[in-house]
Amino acid sequence: MSDQSVILINLLKVKPGKQDALIALLKQNTDAVIRTLPGWKTTRLIAAKDGASVVIYSEWENPAAVEAMRSDPRMTAYFPEIIELASLDSVMGSAVLSESR
């Protein structure tokens, strides 16, 4: 799997009334840090209509790129701000089916 593209899904459970602030922070982080990192392919932010969560869907070249992102000092600088707004659960895997119309 180390040579395969990977998908990272982060589910953030947002504190009440904080979804807009979290999205703004995540957009800033994506523009300033994520898009500059080696191995990054794409990121999507998905906001729940009820304001209770945000999903970050991102694709990376390989698991090593994800690990490098997680330990990058510019990235870790954002963690305390993110944790102030939401809790985080993360899943890394690969696509096994992709269909569209």
KEMI-664267 format. One record per residue (C-alpha): x, y, z; residue in one letter; chain; residue number from 1. Coordinates in pm, 1 decimal, padded with zeros to 6 digits. Layout:
KEMI-664267
+----------+----------+----------+------+-------+------+
!       xx !       yy !       zz ! nuvo ! lumfi ! volo !
+----------+----------+----------+------+-------+------+
!        X !        Y !        Z !    A !     A !  NUM !
...
+----------+----------+----------+------+-------+------+
***
This chain:
KEMI-664267
+----------+----------+----------+------+-------+------+
!       xx !       yy !       zz ! nuvo ! lumfi ! volo !
+----------+----------+----------+------+-------+------+
!  00000.0 !  00000.0 !  00000.0 !    M !     A !    1 !
!  00292.4 !  00240.4 !  00052.9 !    S !     A !    2 !
!  00313.3 !  00305.7 ! -00323.6 !    D !     A !    3 !
! -00061.3 !  00372.3 ! -00360.4 !    Q !     A !    4 !
! -00241.6 !  00701.8 ! -00344.9 !    S !     A !    5 !
! -00419.8 !  00738.4 ! -00011.7 !    V !     A !    6 !
! -00731.5 !  00915.5 !  00107.2 !    I !     A !    7 !
! -00738.3 !  01086.3 !  00444.0 !    L !     A !    8 !
! -01078.3 !  01153.1 !  00598.4 !    I !     A !    9 !
! -01093.7 !  01377.7 !  00905.2 !    N !     A !   10 !
! -01425.9 !  01410.2 !  01085.9 !    L !     A !   11 !
! -01441.0 !  01715.2 !  01308.6 !    L !     A !   12 !
! -01726.2 !  01736.6 !  01558.5 !    K !     A !   13 !
! -01775.9 !  02109.3 !  01597.0 !    V !     A !   14 !
! -01851.5 !  02288.6 !  01922.6 !    K !     A !   15 !
! -02191.2 !  02466.0 !  01904.0 !    P !     A !   16 !
! -02182.9 !  02781.7 !  01692.8 !    G !     A !   17 !
! -01822.5 !  02729.6 !  01581.7 !    K !     A !   18 !
! -01861.2 !  02573.8 !  01234.0 !    Q !     A !   19 !
! -01798.4 !  02897.8 !  01040.3 !    D !     A !   20 !
! -01488.0 !  02976.7 !  01245.9 !    A !     A !   21 !
! -01357.3 !  02623.5 !  01194.5 !    L !     A !   22 !
! -01414.6 !  02635.9 !  00818.8 !    I !     A !   23 !
! -01233.2 !  02970.7 !  00795.9 !    A !     A !   24 !
! -00939.0 !  02825.7 !  00990.9 !    L !     A !   25 !
! -00928.9 !  02511.5 !  00775.2 !    L !     A !   26 !
! -00938.5 !  02719.0 !  00454.0 !    K !     A !   27 !
! -00650.7 !  02932.2 !  00583.0 !    Q !     A !   28 !
! -00454.2 !  02619.0 !  00675.9 !    N !     A !   29 !
! -00518.4 !  02461.0 !  00335.6 !    T !     A !   30 !
! -00405.2 !  02772.3 !  00148.5 !    D !     A !   31 !
! -00102.3 !  02848.2 !  00365.9 !    A !     A !   32 !
!  00026.3 !  02498.6 !  00445.5 !    V !     A !   33 !
! -00147.3 !  02195.6 !  00294.1 !    I !     A !   34 !
! -00126.0 !  02298.3 ! -00071.1 !    R !     A !   35 !
!  00250.0 !  02361.2 ! -00034.3 !    T !     A !   36 !
!  00332.9 !  02013.7 !  00098.9 !    L !     A !   37 !
!  00492.4 !  01741.5 ! -00114.4 !    P !     A !   38 !
!  00255.0 !  01458.6 ! -00196.5 !    G !     A !   39 !
! -00067.4 !  01659.2 ! -00159.7 !    W !     A !   40 !
! -00322.0 !  01610.4 ! -00439.7 !    K !     A !   41 !
! -00658.6 !  01755.3 ! -00336.5 !    T !     A !   42 !
! -00866.4 !  01867.2 ! -00039.4 !    T !     A !   43 !
! -01240.9 !  01912.4 !  00003.7 !    R !     A !   44 !
! -01415.4 !  02060.4 !  00306.1 !    L !     A !   45 !
! -01767.9 !  01931.9 !  00361.0 !    I !     A !   46 !
! -01988.2 !  02120.9 !  00607.7 !    A !     A !   47 !
! -02282.4 !  01946.9 !  00772.7 !    A !     A !   48 !
! -02606.0 !  02138.5 !  00721.8 !    K !     A !   49 !
! -02680.1 !  02118.5 !  01095.3 !    D !     A !   50 !
! -02352.3 !  02293.9 !  01184.3 !    G !     A !   51 !
! -02236.3 !  02004.9 !  01402.0 !    A !     A !   52 !
! -01948.6 !  01872.4 !  01193.5 !    S !     A !   53 !
! -01702.0 !  01926.1 !  00911.1 !    V !     A !   54 !
! -01539.5 !  01655.4 !  00702.6 !    V !     A !   55 !
! -01198.6 !  01706.8 !  00545.7 !    I !     A !   56 !
! -01147.2 !  01478.6 !  00245.4 !    Y !     A !   57 !
! -00792.9 !  01485.5 !  00110.3 !    S !     A !   58 !
! -00589.3 !  01276.4 ! -00128.3 !    E !     A !   59 !
! -00216.0 !  01221.6 ! -00094.3 !    W !     A !   60 !
!  00045.0 !  01040.0 ! -00302.0 !    E !     A !   61 !
!  00128.6 !  00791.6 ! -00025.7 !    N !     A !   62 !
!  00108.4 !  00732.9 !  00351.6 !    P !     A !   63 !
!  00452.6 !  00890.1 !  00401.7 !    A !     A !   64 !
!  00319.7 !  01220.4 !  00264.4 !    A !     A !   65 !
!  00036.4 !  01210.9 !  00520.9 !    V !     A !   66 !
!  00278.6 !  01143.1 !  00804.5 !    E !     A !   67 !
!  00508.0 !  01424.4 !  00686.2 !    A !     A !   68 !
!  00209.2 !  01663.3 !  00680.1 !    M !     A !   69 !
!  00105.9 !  01563.5 !  01031.6 !    R !     A !   70 !
!  00453.1 !  01637.5 !  01168.0 !    S !     A !   71 !
!  00521.6 !  01956.2 !  00969.9 !    D !     A !   72 !
!  00573.0 !  02241.6 !  01220.8 !    P !     A !   73 !
!  00348.1 !  02474.3 !  01019.8 !    R !     A !   74 !
!  00071.3 !  02216.0 !  01040.8 !    M !     A !   75 !
!  00114.4 !  02134.0 !  01409.1 !    T !     A !   76 !
!  00091.1 !  02507.3 !  01483.4 !    A !     A !   77 !
! -00275.0 !  02489.6 !  01376.1 !    Y !     A !   78 !
! -00366.1 !  02193.3 !  01599.8 !    F !     A !   79 !
! -00434.8 !  02391.2 !  01921.6 !    P !     A !   80 !
! -00667.5 !  02630.7 !  01735.2 !    E !     A !   81 !
! -00852.5 !  02343.2 !  01567.8 !    I !     A !   82 !
! -00895.4 !  02156.1 !  01898.0 !    I !     A !   83 !
! -01046.2 !  02473.8 !  02050.8 !    E !     A !   84 !
! -01324.8 !  02451.2 !  01791.3 !    L !     A !   85 !
! -01378.2 !  02077.9 !  01740.3 !    A !     A !   86 !
! -01281.6 !  01721.1 !  01825.8 !    S !     A !   87 !
! -01109.3 !  01517.2 !  01556.1 !    L !     A !   88 !
! -01128.4 !  01159.9 !  01430.6 !    D !     A !   89 !
! -00917.3 !  01045.2 !  01137.3 !    S !     A !   90 !
! -00919.0 !  00755.1 !  00889.3 !    V !     A !   91 !
! -00659.6 !  00681.5 !  00621.2 !    M !     A !   92 !
! -00726.3 !  00432.2 !  00343.1 !    G !     A !   93 !
! -00746.5 !  00378.6 ! -00029.7 !    S !     A !   94 !
! -01037.8 !  00392.6 ! -00270.3 !    A !     A !   95 !
! -01187.5 !  00054.5 ! -00348.3 !    V !     A !   96 !
! -01478.5 !  00187.9 ! -00558.5 !    L !     A !   97 !
! -01537.6 !  00516.3 ! -00731.6 !    S !     A !   98 !
! -01840.1 !  00562.0 ! -00954.1 !    E !     A !   99 !
! -02007.6 !  00866.4 ! -01097.3 !    S !     A !  100 !
! -02273.7 !  00954.2 ! -01345.2 !    R !     A !  101 !
+----------+----------+----------+------+-------+------+
***
